[in-house]
Amino acid sequence: MAKFMQQRGVRKLLKDRLAVSSMWVIGAYLTVAFAVLLGNSFSGGALKAETELRIGADNVPGAWTSQTAEERLRDATFYFDNIKKASRSSDPASAYAALEWGSDRLPAWKADRIEAELIAPAAELSTALEVHDELEGNIEALALLQQFEAVIRGHIGASHDADGNASRSFGQSFRMLLGTDRQGRSILVRAIYSTKVAVQIGIISALISVLIGTILGAAAGYFGGIVDVIVVWLYSTFSSIPWIVLLMVLASAFRGTELDGTLIPVYVAFCMSFWISPCRVVRGEVMKLKELEYVQAASAIGFSRTRILFKHVIPNTAHLMFINFSLLFIGAIKAEVILSFLGLGVKHEPSWGVMINHAKAEVLNGFFWQIGTATIFMVILVLAFNTLSDALQDAFDPKHI
C-alpha cells in the first residue's frame, strides 16, 4: 500500500510543472555547489583563494550599469596609484611584474618604458583633473577623464599585443560581471562559492535533524509510556527557548575552541534546534498509524515491535520526512544568514550571510550590489524549495491523494 501511494505520488509530482521547474533550479544549485566543493578539494583551496582575490577598485558596480564621473575617476586612480607605488620601490621592474588584479596585469615592458608611456601621461592628466572642482557637466574635465581612463585601460589586461595594447580575458570579465566589494573582490565569485556553503549547511543540518526527529517521534508515538514522556519533555523544553537565542548560545559556545571557524558549531546549533518540528509531526502521525489494521496484523503474526516500527510504520511517514527536509533545508539557510550577520556563523570563508554582513557599510553609501546579489541567490533557492515543499505535500500526503 505504501509503495503504491509513493509511486502514485511521484507521478503526480512530475505532472506539476512548477514543481519540476523548482527541481531544475535546485538541481542547478546542487550542481554548482558540488562542482565548487570538488574543484576546491582537487585544487588545494584555489577556488576559496579566488574569493579573496582583489580584481579591481573598491565597490565597482555591475558591468551593465553606468558610473558617475567621480566614480570613474576613483576607479582609474586606483590603478594609477598602484602603478605609481610600484615605481617607487627599490626594484620597479619586479614590482611592475608583481602587479595583478585578477588576471589583469601590465605589459612586459622595461620599467623606463612603463614610466614614460603610462605613468607620465596618467600623472599629467591626474594633475590637470585636480584643478576641476566639478566633473559632471564639465566638458573639459570629462574629456581629460576619458584620456585618463584610456591611458589606464589601454595598458592593463590579461594579454597584450606587441605594442602593449591590453585586452581583458573572459575570466576577468566574468569576475567583474556583478562588480566588486569594499576590498575589490568579485561579488559574483563570492556568491557562487557561497552556494556551496549554503547547500552544505542545508543538506547536513536538515538530514540529521529529520533523522533524529523521525526516530524520536516515531519511538514516542509507537511505544508510548516512559519513552513518550521523555521525548515530549525534551522537545517541550527545547521549544520553550527562543530558537534564535538557542542558536546564538550554541554557536558562541564553540568560540575559542579547536572547532571555532569550522562549520561544526553551525551544524550542532541547527541540529539541536531543528529536530523538534519533525519529531512532533511524526509522533502524531505514528500514534494514528499504530492503530491501523496492517500494524495490528503484523503484531499478531509475531513480528517484534522494533521491526514493525522500522519496516511498516516509519516508511509510511516518508512524505512527512520529505516535507520536513525541504522546510528545514530552507530554515538552515536562513538561520545561517542570521547567525553570520551577527558574527556567530560561518567564518574564514564566504557565505551569503557573511556577504550581507560585509555589505552593511556599503548600503549606507548607496552601494547595493553585494547585498542584492547575496539576497537574490538566496531567495531563488528558498523559493524553489518552498514551491517543491508544497508540491511534495500535495503529492505524497495521504490526505491530499
N, C-alpha and C positions, 0 to 999 in steps of 0.2 A: 504493500500500500504506500509506504513512504517513498519507495523508489519510483512508483508510478507518478506520484504527486510531484516529485522532483523533476522528472522528465517533462511532465506537463508544464511545470513552472519555467523550465528552460525554454521550451517552445514559445511560451507567452512572452518571456523576456526578450527573446530575439525578434519578436514581431514589433516591439516598441522601438520606433526609430530614434526617439530622443535618448532612450537608454543605450542603444547601440552607439549613437554618436558620442555619448558620455564615455562609453568603454573605449572608444578610439582615442579620445582625449587623454583618458587615464593611461592607456597603453603608451601613448607618446611620452607622457611624463615619466612612466616607468622605464621606457627605453633610454631616455636621456639620463635618468638617474643611474641606471646600471652601467651605461656607457661611461659616465663620469667616474663611477666607482672603480670600474675595471681599468679605465685609462689612467687614473691616478695611481692605482696599485702597480701597474706594469711600468709606469714612467717614473716611479720613485718619488711621487709627490709633485711632479712637474705641473699638473693641472691646478693643484692648490696654489703653487707658487705663481701661476699665471694670474690668479685672482688678486695678488698683491703687487703686481707689476704696474709701475707708472707708465702710462702710454701717452700722456699729453698733459695739457694745462688742467687746472682745477675747475670743476663744475662747468665743463663744456656740455651744452645741450645736445639733444639728439641730432642726427645727421640731416633731417629734413626740416629743421627749424632755422629761422634767421636770428642773428645776434645783433645787438646794438653796437654802435661804433666803439664805445668804451669796452665792451666785452671782447670785441675782435682785437682791439689794441692790447688788452690784457693777455690774451692767448698768444699773440705774436711776440709780445715782450717776454713771456715765459721762456720761449725757445732762445731768444736773443740773450737773455740773462744767463741761461745755462751755458751757451757757447762762449760768452764773454768771460764767465767764471773759469771755464776750461783754459782760455787763452792766458790766464794769469798764473797758471800752475807752473811748476819747475820744468815739466816735460809736456808742452802743449800738444805735440803730435799724439802722444799716448792718451792724453786727456780727451782729445777730439775723437779718437778711435773708440774710447770707452763710453762715449755719449750714446745712449739708446733710449728710445721712447717706444716700447713695444718692439715692433720690427722696423721702425724708422730710425735712421741714423744719418750722419754726414757723409759726403763723398770722400773717397780715399785720396784726398789731396794732401800735399805737404802743408805744414802749419802756416807758412807765409802766404800761400795761395788762399787758404780759408780766411785769413785775416784781411787780405786785400779784396776778395770777391764777395765776402759775406759779412764780416764784422764791420768793416769800414763803412760801406753804404748803409747798413742797418743802423749803425751808430749815428750817422748823419741825419737819417730820417727820424730817428728817435729823438734827437736833439731838436729838430725842426718841429716835431709834434708837441714838444713840451711848451712851446710858446702859445699854443692854441688852447684857450680855456674850454671851448665847446667844440665837440666833434660833430654832433648831429646837426645837419643843416649847413655846415661849413664846407663849402665845395673844395677849397684849397686844402683843408685839413683832411678831408676824406680821400682826396687824390694822393696825399702823402701816405695815408694809412694803407691804401691799396698797393703803393710801391713797397711799403714796409712789409706787408703780407707776402708780396711776390718774392721779395728777397729771401724771406724765411722759408716759405713754402717751396720755392723753386730748388732749394738745395737739401731739403730734408725728406727722406723717403726710404722705402725698403730697398730700392735699386736705383742705380744711376747710369746714365749713358756716358760716352767719352767726354762730354762737356760738363758733366756733373749735374745735368738736369735730373731731378728726382721724380720718382713715380711711387705711389702708395700701393702696397700689396693688398690682396683681398682680405687676408687675415687682419691687417690693421684697420681696414675699412669696416670689417665685421665688429671688431672691438669697439670702434667709435660709434657704432650704429645708434646706441641709446645714450651716448655721452659718457662723461666721467664724473666721479665723486670728488669730495674735497681733497683727496690725495692723488688725484689724477688717474685713478684706477677705473677699468672698464666696468660700467654698471651692468651691461649685458652679460659679460663673462661671469661676474659675481652672482647674478640672478640665476644663470644656468647651473652653476656649481651648487647654488643653494637648493636646487631641485633635488639633488642627491641627499642632502641633509634632511629635507622635509619628508621625502619618501622613506628614507631610512628610519627616521623617528616615528613616522606614522605607522609603517608596517610592523616594526618590532613592538612598539607600545600597544597598538591595537590587538595584535595577535596574542601577546602574552596576557593582556587584560581579558580578552574574550575567553581564552582557555581557563584562566583562573576563575573568572566569574561563572562560566558554564559548569565547570566541575563542582565548585562550591554550591552554586544554586541548585544544580541537579541533585547533589547529595542531600542538601537540606530539604528539598521538596519530596524526594523519594523515601528517604529513611525517616525523616521527621524526628521527634523526640529530642534528645540532647544535642544531636547534630544540627537540627534546625534551630534550636535555641542559640547555639554558639555562633552559627553563621549569621542569623538575624541580628544578634548583638554586635557582631563585627561590622556589618555594613551600616547598621544604625549609628554606631559610634563614629565611623569614618564620615558618613554622610552629614552628621551634625556639625562637622568642621567645615567652614567655607573652603571650597576647593582651591581657590587662588592662594589662600593663606597656607593650606597644607602643601601645595606645590612649592611655594616660596620657602617654607621651612625645610622641606626635604631636599630641595635643590641647594639651599645655602648650607645644609649640614655637611656637605662634602667639600666645602671650601677649605683650602689649606691642606687637603689630603692628597695622596697619590692619584686619586681619580679626578681631582679638580682639573678642569679644562677638557675632560673627555665627555662623551655622551652618556656614560653610565649613570651619573646622577640624574640626568633628564629622564632616562628610561625608568629608573627606580621611582622617581617622583610621579611620573604619569601612571605607571602600573599600580602603584599604591592607591591611586585615586580612581582610575577608570574602570576597575573591575566591578564596582558597585552596581552600575546600571545593568550590565548583562546578568549579574547574579540575581538581582531582583526579578527581572523578566523571566529568566529561565526557571527560577524557583516556582513562580506562579504557574508557568506552563506545565512543569513536571507534576505539580500537585494535581492537575487535571488529567494528564496522560496516564498516571499510575492507576487511575480508576477505570480506564478503558478495558474492553474485553480482551484485546490481544495481549496486554500486560498481565491480566489475571490468568489467561490461558498459559502463558509462559511460566508463570509461578506455579500453576497447578501441575504442569509437566515435570517440574522439579529443577528448573534452572535456578542457579544461585542469584541472589538479589544484585550482586555486583555485575554479573553477566547481563541480566535484564536491563540494568541501568545503562551500561555502555553499548549494548548491542541493539536494544529495542527502544529505549526511552530517549537518550541523548541524540541519536540520529534524527529523531522527529522534531528536534529543536534546531535543526540546521538552518532553517530560514531565519530564526532569531539570531543565530551566530553570524550569518552573512550581514544582516541588517546592522547589528551592533558593531561588527568590524568596520563597516563603512562609516558609521557615525563616530566611532572612536578614532578612526583614522583622521577624520576632519577635526575632531576635538584636539587631538595631539598636535596637529599642525598649528591650529590657532593658539593653543596653550604655549607652544614653543615660541611663537611670536611675542606673546605677552611676557614670558619669562626672559627672553633675550632682550626685549625692550627695557626691562627692569635691570638688566645686567646679571641675571641669575641663570641664564640658559646656556646656549651654545657659546663656546669661546674658542679662540685660536683658529677659527675658520668661518667663512661667510655663511649666513643663513638669511632668510627673509626678515626674521626678527632683528638680527644684527644690522641689516641694511636700513630698516626703518628706524632703529635706534640712532645710527650714524647720521640719518637724514634730518634729525631734529634741527640742527643749526642751519642746514641748507633751506629748510622750509621757511624759516624766519627771514631768509634773504630772497625768498621767492623762487627758489630752485626746487622743482617738484619731480625731477626725473628719477632720482633714486627711490624715493618713497612710492612714486607712482608705478615704477617697474616692479618692485617687490610686491606691491598690493595687487597688481593685475595678475602676475604669475600665481599668487596665492588664491585669488578669487576664482580664476578659471578652474583650478584643480578642485577647490572646495565646492564650486557649483556643479562640476561634473559628478563628484561623489554624492552630493545631495540628490541630484537627479537619479543617479543609479540606486541610491538607498530607497527612494520612493518606488522605483520600478521593481526592486527586489522584494519589497514588502507586498506589492500587488501581485507579483508572480508566484511567490513561494508561501506566503501566509495562507494557511488553510481557510481562514475566514474570508479571504478575497477570491479563492479559487472556486 
